[in-house]
């Protein structure tokens, strides 16, 4: 499966720190299905979701 959309935020110096989260296998499968339907990776789907929520709260995302 190819990823149709990539995170196009401007790159900084080095890699961003990783963020680990525990999900039930069933919830992760649902997230992966929706991300796949959108043509993006699960990580990018979660970042997009987080950015949209910040905007909804009136906060400008910084990345």
Residue pairs with C-beta under 8 A, 6 or more apart in sequence:
1 36
3 39
3 40
3 41
3 44
4 39
4 40
5 38
5 39
5 40
5 44
6 40
6 44
7 43
7 44
7 47
9 63
16 63
23 31
28 42
31 42
31 45
31 46
32 42
34 45
35 41
35 42
35 44
35 45
38 45
40 48
50 61
51 61
54 60
54 61
55 61
